[in-house]
Amino acid sequence: MRRPRLTNLLLAVPLLALVAAADAADCVRPGDRLVLVSTRPVGCTTDAERLAEGVFAAERAEGRWVATPLGEALGSLDPAQPIVFYVHGNQIETAAARRRGRHVYQRLIRCGDDRPVQFVIFSWCSGKVPGLVKDYRVKAARTRPVAWQLAWVLDRLPSGSRVGLLGYSYGARVSSGASHLLAGGSLSGLAYPGCSACGVSSMRAVFLAGAYDACWNATRSYHGRALDKIDTLLVTLNPRDPAMRYFRFVSKHSNPTALGSFGPRGLNAEQAARVRLMPVASAVGKSHDLYDYLGAPGLMSSAWRRLTFADGETAAPREPTLASAG
């Protein structure tokens, strides 16, 4: 049996330490809030009444989740402080969504500063479906109504809220779709009508291993209005990620390139100037593991500045813009 290389073992140490530290420090910083919003109890419905009755919400307090009415959980968020939504990826069960959400929160605050943050875990029905390709395609289809659900949740935030969207893999697909809907777009006829949206005064986004078509954010494309709602977007690039390499199998009728491989395509100059690119292939390599992305040098500190509006966009960005990249 071939022994693992020492270098591989050494690279695994920071990842194991990250998970262990997050579990050991299962607490919320003073001044922060950690909230869970789960649409799993209502499946993929886009019926507003069913959502209002069935969406589950809870807040982390003293090491446990305390169930809270959805209206109270969202309505009590402070619009004067940044609100970060973490949207997980595919094949994540209920307990894993909560656990990983806590780990992402812990990693984010360790890479940030002492300003308070309100962190919301958005949990959706992404449990595994038998058959690898079937699973990818079924979940890809689900992201359409789930994007509507996220838009519905965001529309219930207090007026003046500043929102950061942190989407991983299919979570990026959901986040981009929700932004498109809130800007007045539709997804194959599914629109979000009467958006008062919104209470959201400003929105930033960070997409890790984005699992959606790289052309979708172009004007008049499927998510073509997402960047009307998103002020700045940070995208990780890793063409070595197997999920990015095999993303083309998601579609039966085309051969799409994933956003997380090379970044968005077809943007106009104004849109491209607001997109930041962060290559992470050298750090993440042939992996589609969330924790490998969280451990990429400099990534979460950049995510913190974006998502919490800590940069103010007054300094020159450290990451290349899409416009400067080509």
LUMRO-109205 format. One record per residue: y, x, z negated of N, C-alpha, C, CB in turn; residue in one letter; residue number from 1. Coordinates in steps of 0.1 Angstrom, whole numbers. Glycine has a CB too. Layout:
Y,X,Z,Y,X,Z,Y,X,Z,Y,X,Z,A,NUM;
...
//
This chain:
-12,8,0,0,0,0,12,9,0,0,-10,-12,M,1;
22,5,9,34,13,10,43,10,-2,41,10,23,R,2;
48,22,-8,57,20,-20,71,18,-15,56,33,-29,R,3;
78,9,-22,92,7,-18,100,20,-19,99,-4,-26,P,4;
110,22,-10,118,34,-11,127,33,-23,127,35,1,R,5;
130,45,-29,139,46,-40,152,40,-38,140,60,-45,L,6;
157,42,-26,171,36,-22,171,21,-23,175,41,-9,T,7;
160,15,-19,159,0,-19,159,-5,-34,147,-5,-12,N,8;
152,3,-42,152,-1,-56,165,1,-63,141,8,-64,L,9;
172,11,-59,186,14,-65,195,3,-60,191,27,-61,L,10;
194,-1,-47,203,-12,-42,200,-25,-49,201,-14,-27,L,11;
188,-27,-54,184,-40,-61,190,-41,-75,169,-42,-61,A,12;
193,-29,-81,198,-29,-95,210,-37,-97,200,-15,-99,V,13;
221,-35,-88,233,-44,-90,230,-59,-89,244,-39,-80,P,14;
222,-62,-80,218,-76,-78,212,-82,-90,209,-78,-66,L,15;
202,-75,-96,195,-80,-108,205,-80,-120,183,-71,-112,L,16;
214,-70,-120,223,-70,-131,233,-82,-130,231,-57,-131,A,17;
237,-86,-118,246,-97,-116,240,-110,-121,249,-98,-101,L,18;
227,-112,-117,220,-125,-122,219,-125,-137,207,-126,-115,V,19;
214,-113,-142,212,-113,-157,225,-115,-165,206,-99,-161,A,20;
236,-108,-160,249,-110,-167,254,-124,-166,259,-101,-160,A,21;
252,-131,-155,256,-145,-154,249,-154,-163,255,-149,-139,A,22;
236,-151,-164,228,-160,-174,231,-157,-188,213,-157,-171,D,23;
234,-144,-191,237,-141,-205,251,-146,-209,236,-125,-207,A,24;
260,-146,-199,274,-150,-202,276,-164,-197,284,-140,-196,A,25;
267,-173,-201,268,-187,-196,278,-194,-204,254,-194,-198,D,26;
291,-191,-201,302,-197,-208,313,-198,-198,306,-189,-220,C,27;
323,-206,-202,335,-208,-194,347,-201,-201,338,-223,-192,V,28;
355,-194,-194,366,-187,-199,376,-197,-205,373,-178,-189,R,29;
382,-193,-216,393,-201,-222,404,-204,-211,400,-195,-234,P,30;
407,-217,-209,417,-220,-199,410,-224,-186,426,-209,-196,G,31;
398,-221,-183,391,-224,-171,383,-238,-173,381,-213,-167,D,32;
379,-244,-162,371,-255,-162,360,-254,-152,379,-269,-160,R,33;
348,-258,-156,336,-257,-147,330,-271,-146,325,-247,-152,L,34;
331,-277,-134,328,-291,-131,317,-292,-120,340,-299,-127,V,35;
308,-301,-122,298,-304,-112,300,-317,-106,284,-303,-118,L,36;
300,-318,-93,300,-331,-86,288,-331,-76,314,-333,-78,V,37;
279,-341,-78,267,-342,-70,266,-355,-63,255,-340,-79,S,38;
264,-354,-50,262,-366,-42,247,-368,-39,270,-365,-28,T,39;
239,-361,-45,224,-362,-44,219,-376,-47,217,-352,-52,R,40;
224,-382,-58,219,-396,-61,221,-406,-50,226,-400,-74,P,41;
231,-404,-41,233,-414,-31,229,-409,-17,248,-417,-31,V,42;
222,-398,-17,217,-393,-4,228,-389,6,208,-403,3,G,43;
228,-394,18,238,-391,28,247,-402,32,230,-385,41,C,44;
248,-412,23,256,-423,26,271,-420,28,255,-434,15,T,45;
277,-427,37,292,-426,38,299,-439,34,296,-422,53,T,46;
292,-447,26,297,-459,21,305,-456,9,286,-470,18,D,47;
318,-459,9,327,-455,-2,323,-462,-15,341,-458,1,A,48;
319,-474,-14,315,-481,-27,303,-475,-33,313,-496,-24,E,49;
293,-472,-25,281,-465,-30,284,-452,-36,270,-464,-20,R,50;
293,-444,-30,297,-431,-35,304,-433,-49,307,-424,-25,L,51;
313,-443,-49,321,-445,-62,311,-448,-73,331,-456,-60,A,52;
301,-456,-70,291,-460,-81,281,-449,-84,284,-473,-76,E,53;
277,-441,-74,265,-433,-76,267,-418,-77,256,-435,-66,G,54;
279,-412,-73,281,-398,-74,281,-394,-89,294,-394,-67,V,55;
274,-383,-91,273,-378,-105,283,-367,-107,258,-373,-108,F,56;
289,-367,-119,298,-357,-123,295,-352,-137,313,-361,-122,A,57;
297,-339,-140,295,-334,-153,304,-322,-155,280,-330,-156,A,58;
307,-318,-167,315,-306,-170,307,-297,-180,329,-310,-176,E,59;
308,-284,-178,301,-274,-186,309,-272,-199,300,-261,-178,R,60;
303,-274,-210,309,-272,-223,299,-268,-233,316,-286,-228,A,61;
302,-257,-240,293,-252,-250,279,-250,-245,293,-261,-262,E,62;
277,-244,-233,264,-240,-228,256,-252,-222,257,-234,-238,G,63;
262,-263,-220,254,-274,-214,263,-283,-206,248,-283,-225,R,64;
257,-291,-197,264,-300,-188,266,-314,-195,257,-302,-175,W,65;
278,-318,-196,282,-331,-203,286,-341,-192,293,-329,-213,V,66;
278,-352,-190,281,-361,-180,295,-367,-182,271,-373,-179,A,67;
302,-369,-171,316,-374,-171,318,-384,-160,326,-362,-171,T,68;
325,-395,-162,328,-404,-150,335,-396,-139,337,-416,-155,P,69;
331,-398,-127,337,-391,-116,352,-391,-115,331,-396,-103,L,70;
358,-403,-117,372,-405,-117,379,-397,-127,376,-419,-118,G,71;
373,-396,-139,379,-388,-150,378,-373,-147,372,-392,-163,E,72;
366,-369,-142,364,-355,-139,374,-350,-129,350,-353,-134,A,73;
376,-357,-118,385,-353,-107,400,-356,-111,382,-360,-94,L,74;
402,-367,-117,416,-371,-120,422,-362,-131,417,-385,-125,G,75;
414,-356,-139,419,-348,-150,422,-333,-146,410,-348,-162,S,76;
418,-330,-134,421,-316,-129,436,-314,-128,414,-313,-116,L,77;
440,-302,-131,455,-300,-131,459,-295,-118,458,-289,-142,D,78;
468,-302,-111,472,-298,-97,481,-285,-98,480,-309,-90,P,79;
486,-281,-110,494,-269,-111,485,-257,-111,502,-270,-123,A,80;
472,-258,-113,463,-247,-113,454,-248,-100,455,-247,-126,Q,81;
449,-237,-95,440,-238,-83,427,-244,-86,438,-224,-78,P,82;
422,-251,-77,409,-258,-78,400,-252,-67,410,-274,-76,I,83;
389,-246,-71,380,-239,-62,367,-248,-61,377,-225,-66,V,84;
364,-252,-49,351,-259,-46,341,-249,-41,354,-271,-37,F,85;
329,-248,-47,318,-240,-42,308,-250,-35,312,-232,-53,Y,86;
305,-248,-23,296,-257,-15,284,-248,-11,303,-263,-3,V,87;
272,-251,-17,261,-243,-15,254,-245,-1,250,-245,-26,H,88;
244,-237,2,237,-237,14,225,-246,14,234,-224,19,G,89;
216,-242,23,204,-250,26,193,-247,16,199,-248,40,N,90;
183,-256,15,171,-254,7,174,-251,-8,162,-243,12,Q,91;
184,-258,-13,188,-256,-27,185,-269,-35,203,-252,-29,I,92;
177,-269,-45,174,-280,-53,184,-282,-64,160,-279,-60,E,93;
183,-293,-71,194,-297,-81,196,-286,-91,190,-310,-88,T,94;
186,-281,-98,188,-271,-108,193,-258,-103,175,-268,-116,A,95;
189,-254,-91,193,-242,-85,208,-243,-81,185,-239,-72,A,96;
212,-255,-77,226,-257,-73,235,-254,-85,229,-271,-67,A,97;
231,-259,-97,239,-258,-109,239,-243,-113,234,-266,-120,R,98;
227,-237,-113,226,-223,-117,233,-214,-108,211,-219,-118,R,99;
232,-215,-95,238,-206,-86,254,-208,-86,233,-208,-72,R,100;
258,-221,-88,272,-223,-89,278,-216,-101,274,-238,-91,G,101;
271,-216,-113,276,-208,-124,277,-193,-121,267,-211,-136,R,102;
267,-188,-114,267,-174,-110,278,-171,-101,253,-170,-104,H,103;
281,-179,-92,292,-177,-83,306,-177,-91,293,-187,-71,V,104;
307,-186,-100,319,-187,-108,320,-174,-116,318,-199,-118,Y,105;
310,-169,-122,310,-157,-131,314,-145,-122,297,-155,-138,Q,106;
308,-144,-110,312,-133,-102,326,-133,-97,302,-133,-89,R,107;
331,-145,-94,345,-147,-89,355,-143,-100,347,-161,-85,L,108;
353,-147,-112,363,-144,-123,362,-130,-127,360,-153,-135,I,109;
350,-123,-125,349,-109,-129,356,-101,-118,334,-105,-130,R,110;
358,-106,-106,365,-99,-96,380,-103,-95,358,-101,-82,C,111;
384,-111,-104,398,-116,-103,406,-111,-114,398,-131,-103,G,112;
416,-120,-118,425,-116,-129,424,-127,-140,440,-115,-124,D,113;
434,-127,-149,433,-136,-160,439,-150,-158,439,-130,-172,D,114;
443,-153,-146,449,-166,-143,438,-177,-144,456,-167,-129,R,115;
440,-188,-149,430,-199,-151,426,-205,-138,435,-210,-160,P,116;
414,-209,-137,408,-215,-124,400,-227,-128,400,-205,-116,V,117;
400,-237,-120,392,-249,-121,381,-248,-110,400,-263,-120,Q,118;
369,-247,-114,358,-244,-105,349,-256,-104,350,-231,-109,F,119;
347,-261,-92,339,-273,-89,327,-270,-81,347,-285,-83,V,120;
315,-272,-86,303,-271,-78,300,-284,-71,291,-266,-87,I,121;
300,-283,-58,297,-295,-50,282,-294,-46,306,-296,-37,F,122;
274,-303,-51,259,-303,-49,255,-314,-39,252,-304,-62,S,123;
248,-311,-29,244,-321,-19,229,-320,-16,252,-319,-6,W,124;
224,-330,-9,209,-331,-7,204,-321,3,206,-346,-3,C,125;
202,-309,-1,197,-299,8,183,-294,5,207,-287,8,S,126;
175,-301,-3,162,-297,-7,153,-295,6,155,-308,-15,G,127;
143,-286,4,135,-281,15,127,-292,22,126,-270,11,K,128;
127,-292,35,119,-301,43,108,-293,50,127,-308,54,V,129;
95,-297,49,84,-290,55,87,-286,70,71,-297,54,P,130;
83,-274,74,85,-269,87,99,-262,88,85,-281,97,G,131;
99,-249,91,111,-241,91,122,-246,101,108,-227,93,L,132;
118,-247,113,128,-252,123,132,-266,121,122,-250,137,V,133;
122,-275,117,125,-289,114,135,-289,103,113,-296,111,K,134;
133,-281,92,142,-281,81,156,-277,85,137,-271,70,D,135;
158,-267,93,171,-263,98,178,-274,105,170,-250,107,Y,136;
170,-281,114,177,-291,122,180,-304,114,167,-295,134,R,137;
171,-308,105,173,-319,97,186,-317,88,161,-322,88,V,138;
187,-305,82,198,-302,73,211,-301,81,195,-290,65,K,139;
210,-295,93,222,-294,102,227,-308,105,218,-287,115,A,140;
218,-318,107,223,-332,110,229,-338,97,211,-340,114,A,141;
224,-334,85,229,-340,73,243,-335,70,220,-336,61,R,142;
246,-323,75,260,-318,71,271,-327,77,261,-304,77,T,143;
268,-335,87,278,-344,92,282,-354,82,273,-351,105,R,144;
273,-362,76,277,-372,66,281,-365,53,266,-382,63,P,145;
275,-354,50,279,-347,37,293,-341,38,269,-335,35,V,146;
297,-337,50,311,-333,52,321,-345,49,314,-328,67,A,147;
317,-357,53,324,-369,50,325,-371,35,318,-382,57,W,148;
314,-369,28,313,-371,14,322,-361,7,299,-369,8,Q,149;
323,-348,11,332,-338,6,346,-342,8,329,-324,11,L,150;
349,-347,20,363,-352,23,367,-363,13,364,-357,37,A,151;
357,-372,11,360,-384,1,363,-378,-13,347,-393,1,W,152;
355,-368,-17,358,-362,-30,371,-356,-31,347,-352,-34,V,153;
374,-348,-21,387,-341,-20,399,-350,-20,388,-331,-8,L,154;
397,-362,-14,407,-372,-13,411,-378,-27,404,-383,-3,D,155;
402,-376,-37,404,-381,-50,410,-371,-60,391,-386,-55,R,156;
414,-360,-55,421,-350,-64,436,-355,-67,421,-336,-57,L,157;
441,-350,-78,455,-354,-81,465,-349,-70,459,-348,-94,P,158;
476,-356,-68,486,-352,-58,491,-338,-61,497,-363,-58,S,159;
492,-331,-51,498,-317,-52,488,-306,-54,508,-317,-63,G,160;
475,-310,-54,464,-300,-57,463,-289,-46,451,-307,-58,S,161;
461,-277,-51,459,-266,-42,444,-262,-43,468,-253,-46,R,162;
437,-263,-31,423,-262,-31,418,-250,-24,417,-275,-25,V,163;
408,-243,-30,401,-232,-23,387,-237,-20,401,-219,-31,G,164;
382,-236,-8,369,-239,-4,360,-227,-2,369,-248,9,L,165;
350,-225,-10,341,-214,-9,327,-219,-4,339,-206,-22,L,166;
325,-218,9,313,-223,15,303,-213,19,316,-232,27,G,167;
290,-214,15,280,-205,19,270,-211,28,272,-200,6,Y,168;
268,-204,40,258,-208,50,261,-223,55,244,-208,44,S,169;
252,-232,53,255,-246,57,266,-252,48,242,-255,55,Y,170;
269,-246,37,280,-250,29,294,-248,36,281,-244,16,G,171;
294,-237,44,306,-234,52,307,-245,63,305,-220,59,A,172;
296,-249,69,295,-260,79,301,-273,73,281,-262,84,R,173;
297,-276,61,301,-288,54,316,-287,51,294,-290,41,V,174;
321,-276,46,335,-274,43,344,-275,55,337,-261,36,S,175;
340,-268,66,348,-269,78,348,-283,83,342,-260,89,S,176;
337,-290,83,337,-304,87,346,-313,79,323,-310,87,G,177;
346,-311,66,354,-319,57,369,-317,60,351,-316,42,A,178;
372,-304,62,386,-301,65,391,-307,79,388,-286,66,S,179;
382,-307,88,384,-314,101,387,-329,99,373,-311,111,H,180;
379,-335,91,380,-350,89,393,-353,82,368,-355,80,L,181;
397,-344,72,409,-347,64,421,-345,73,409,-338,52,L,182;
420,-337,83,431,-335,92,432,-346,103,430,-321,99,A,183;
423,-356,102,423,-367,112,413,-366,123,437,-367,118,G,184;
404,-356,123,394,-355,133,382,-364,130,389,-341,134,G,185;
373,-364,139,360,-371,137,348,-363,141,361,-385,146,S,186;
337,-366,136,324,-359,139,315,-369,146,318,-353,126,L,187;
314,-368,159,306,-377,167,308,-391,163,291,-373,165,S,188;
321,-395,162,324,-409,159,326,-412,145,314,-418,165,G,189;
322,-403,136,324,-405,122,337,-399,117,312,-398,114,L,190;
346,-408,113,360,-404,109,362,-408,95,371,-411,118,A,191;
372,-402,89,376,-405,75,389,-413,76,377,-392,66,Y,192;
388,-426,75,400,-434,78,409,-435,66,396,-448,82,P,193;
422,-437,69,432,-439,59,433,-428,49,428,-451,51,G,194;
431,-415,54,432,-404,45,446,-403,38,428,-391,52,C,195;
446,-404,25,459,-403,18,461,-389,15,459,-412,6,S,196;
453,-380,18,450,-367,14,460,-358,12,442,-361,24,A,197;
466,-360,14,460,-362,7,467,-356,-3,450,-359,9,C,198;
462,-359,-15,467,-352,-26,467,-337,-25,459,-356,-38,G,199;
459,-332,-16,457,-318,-14,470,-313,-6,444,-315,-6,V,200;
478,-305,-13,490,-300,-7,488,-287,1,500,-297,-18,S,201;
477,-279,-3,474,-267,4,460,-264,3,483,-255,-1,S,202;
454,-258,13,439,-255,13,437,-241,19,432,-266,20,M,203;
429,-234,12,424,-221,17,409,-221,18,428,-209,7,R,204;
403,-212,26,388,-213,27,382,-199,28,384,-221,39,A,205;
371,-197,22,363,-184,24,349,-189,28,363,-176,11,V,206;
344,-184,39,331,-188,44,322,-176,44,332,-195,58,F,207;
311,-176,37,301,-166,36,289,-169,44,297,-163,21,L,208;
285,-161,54,274,-163,62,275,-177,69,261,-162,54,A,209;
286,-180,75,289,-194,80,279,-198,90,303,-194,86,G,210;
271,-208,88,260,-213,97,265,-225,105,248,-217,88,A,211;
275,-223,113,279,-233,123,284,-226,135,289,-243,117,Y,212;
285,-233,146,288,-228,159,302,-221,159,288,-239,170,D,213;
302,-208,163,314,-200,163,326,-206,171,311,-186,168,A,214;
322,-215,180,333,-222,189,338,-234,183,327,-225,202,C,215;
333,-239,172,336,-253,167,351,-254,162,327,-256,156,W,216;
357,-243,157,370,-244,152,381,-243,163,373,-233,142,N,217;
377,-241,175,386,-241,186,392,-254,188,380,-236,199,A,218;
405,-255,193,411,-268,195,403,-276,205,425,-265,202,T,219;
402,-289,201,394,-299,209,379,-297,208,399,-299,223,R,220;
375,-288,199,360,-287,197,356,-295,185,357,-272,195,S,221;
343,-294,181,337,-303,172,344,-303,158,322,-299,169,Y,222;
348,-291,153,356,-290,141,371,-286,145,350,-280,131,H,223;
375,-290,156,388,-284,161,400,-287,153,390,-290,174,G,224;
400,-296,144,412,-298,135,411,-292,121,415,-313,134,R,225;
400,-285,119,398,-279,105,409,-269,102,385,-272,105,A,226;
414,-261,111,424,-252,108,438,-258,108,424,-241,119,L,227;
439,-271,111,451,-278,108,453,-280,94,452,-292,116,D,228;
442,-281,87,442,-284,72,441,-271,64,430,-293,68,K,229;
434,-261,69,431,-248,62,443,-238,66,418,-242,66,I,230;
450,-234,55,461,-224,57,456,-210,61,469,-223,44,D,231;
446,-205,54,440,-192,57,425,-193,56,446,-181,48,T,232;
418,-186,64,403,-186,64,398,-171,64,398,-194,76,L,233;
390,-168,54,383,-155,54,368,-157,57,384,-148,40,L,234;
364,-150,67,350,-151,73,343,-138,71,350,-156,87,V,235;
330,-138,66,322,-126,65,315,-125,79,312,-127,54,T,236;
313,-112,83,306,-110,95,293,-101,93,315,-102,105,L,237;
282,-106,97,269,-99,95,259,-103,106,264,-101,81,N,238;
260,-97,118,250,-101,128,236,-97,125,254,-94,141,P,239;
234,-89,114,220,-85,110,213,-96,101,221,-72,103,R,240;
221,-105,96,216,-116,88,206,-124,96,227,-125,82,D,241;
193,-125,92,183,-132,100,187,-147,103,170,-132,93,P,242;
194,-153,94,198,-167,96,209,-168,107,204,-174,83,A,243;
217,-158,108,227,-157,119,220,-154,132,238,-146,116,M,244;
211,-145,132,204,-141,144,196,-153,150,194,-129,141,R,245;
189,-161,142,181,-171,147,188,-185,146,168,-172,138,Y,246;
201,-185,144,208,-197,144,207,-205,157,223,-194,141,F,247;
205,-199,168,204,-206,181,193,-216,181,202,-195,192,R,248;
183,-215,172,172,-224,172,175,-237,166,160,-218,165,F,249;
187,-238,159,191,-250,153,194,-261,164,204,-248,145,V,250;
199,-257,175,201,-267,186,190,-267,196,215,-263,193,S,251;
187,-279,201,177,-281,211,183,-280,225,170,-294,210,K,252;
196,-281,226,202,-282,239,212,-271,243,210,-295,239,H,253;
214,-261,234,224,-251,237,219,-238,230,238,-254,232,S,254;
226,-227,231,223,-214,226,235,-209,218,219,-204,237,N,255;
238,-216,206,251,-212,199,250,-199,192,254,-223,190,P,256;
262,-193,190,263,-181,181,269,-186,168,272,-171,188,T,257;
263,-181,157,268,-185,144,281,-179,140,258,-181,133,A,258;
290,-186,134,303,-181,129,301,-168,121,310,-192,120,L,259;
290,-168,113,288,-156,104,284,-144,111,279,-159,94,G,260;
281,-144,124,277,-132,131,290,-124,136,269,-136,144,S,261;
299,-130,143,310,-123,149,324,-130,146,308,-122,163,F,262;
324,-141,139,336,-148,136,339,-159,146,348,-139,136,G,263;
350,-167,144,353,-178,153,357,-174,167,363,-187,147,P,264;
354,-183,177,358,-180,191,367,-191,196,345,-178,199,R,265;
375,-187,206,383,-197,213,395,-202,206,374,-209,216,G,266;
399,-195,195,411,-200,188,424,-196,196,412,-194,174,L,267;
435,-204,194,447,-199,200,454,-189,191,457,-212,201,N,268;
465,-183,195,471,-172,188,475,-175,174,483,-167,196,A,269;
480,-187,172,485,-191,159,473,-193,150,493,-205,160,E,270;
462,-199,154,451,-201,146,444,-187,142,440,-210,153,Q,271;
443,-179,152,437,-166,150,444,-157,140,436,-158,164,A,272;
457,-159,140,466,-151,130,463,-154,116,480,-153,133,A,273;
457,-166,113,454,-171,100,440,-168,96,458,-185,98,R,274;
432,-162,104,418,-160,101,416,-145,98,409,-164,113,V,275;
410,-142,87,407,-128,83,392,-126,84,411,-126,68,R,276;
388,-114,89,374,-110,91,370,-99,81,372,-106,105,L,277;
358,-101,75,353,-90,66,339,-87,70,354,-95,52,M,278;
337,-75,77,324,-71,80,316,-67,68,324,-59,90,P,279;
304,-72,66,296,-69,54,282,-64,58,295,-81,45,V,280;
279,-62,71,266,-58,75,260,-46,68,265,-56,90,A,281;
269,-36,66,265,-23,60,260,-25,45,276,-13,60,S,282;
266,-35,39,263,-38,25,251,-48,23,275,-43,17,A,283;
252,-58,32,242,-69,30,229,-67,38,248,-83,35,V,284;
231,-61,51,220,-58,59,212,-70,64,210,-49,52,G,285;
199,-69,65,190,-79,70,187,-89,59,178,-74,77,K,286;
197,-96,54,195,-105,43,203,-118,45,198,-98,30,S,287;
198,-129,41,206,-141,40,206,-146,25,200,-152,49,H,288;
205,-137,16,205,-140,2,219,-141,-4,197,-130,-6,D,289;
222,-152,-10,236,-154,-16,240,-142,-24,236,-167,-24,L,290;
231,-137,-33,235,-127,-42,238,-113,-35,224,-124,-52,Y,291;
232,-111,-24,235,-99,-16,250,-100,-11,226,-97,-4,D,292;
254,-112,-7,267,-114,-2,277,-113,-14,269,-128,5,Y,293;
274,-119,-25,283,-118,-37,285,-103,-41,277,-126,-48,L,294;
275,-95,-39,276,-81,-43,283,-72,-33,263,-76,-46,G,295;
286,-77,-21,293,-69,-11,306,-63,-16,295,-77,2,A,296;
308,-50,-15,321,-44,-21,333,-51,-16,321,-29,-18,P,297;
342,-55,-25,355,-60,-21,355,-75,-17,360,-52,-10,G,298;
343,-80,-15,343,-94,-9,349,-104,-19,329,-98,-5,L,299;
344,-104,-31,347,-115,-41,362,-112,-46,338,-115,-52,M,300;
366,-100,-46,380,-98,-50,389,-104,-40,383,-83,-53,S,301;
386,-102,-27,393,-108,-16,392,-123,-17,389,-103,-3,S,302;
380,-128,-20,379,-143,-21,387,-148,-33,364,-146,-24,A,303;
388,-141,-44,396,-145,-55,411,-147,-51,395,-136,-67,W,304;
416,-137,-44,430,-137,-40,433,-149,-31,434,-124,-33,R,305;
424,-151,-22,426,-163,-13,424,-176,-20,416,-162,-1,R,306;
413,-178,-27,410,-191,-32,419,-195,-43,396,-191,-37,L,307;
424,-186,-51,433,-190,-62,448,-188,-59,430,-181,-74,T,308;
451,-186,-46,464,-184,-41,472,-173,-49,472,-197,-43,F,309;
464,-163,-52,470,-151,-60,477,-142,-51,459,-144,-67,A,310;
474,-142,-38,481,-132,-29,495,-137,-24,472,-130,-17,D,311;
497,-150,-24,510,-155,-19,513,-152,-5,521,-150,-28,G,312;
503,-146,2,505,-142,16,518,-134,18,505,-154,25,E,313;
521,-126,8,534,-118,9,531,-104,13,542,-118,-4,T,314;
518,-99,10,515,-86,13,506,-86,26,507,-79,1,A,315;
506,-74,32,497,-73,44,483,-75,40,500,-60,52,A,316;
475,-83,47,461,-84,44,453,-72,45,455,-95,52,P,317;
443,-69,36,435,-58,37,424,-59,48,428,-55,24,R,318;
420,-72,51,410,-74,61,417,-76,75,402,-87,58,E,319;
411,-72,86,417,-74,99,418,-89,102,409,-67,110,P,320;
429,-93,109,429,-107,114,421,-108,126,444,-111,116,T,321;
418,-120,130,410,-123,142,419,-118,154,406,-138,143,L,322;
432,-121,153,441,-117,164,440,-102,166,455,-122,162,A,323;
441,-94,155,441,-79,157,428,-74,161,446,-73,144,S,324;
417,-82,157,404,-77,160,400,-79,175,393,-84,152,A,325;
408,-86,182,404,-88,196,410,-99,203,390,-88,198,G,326;
//
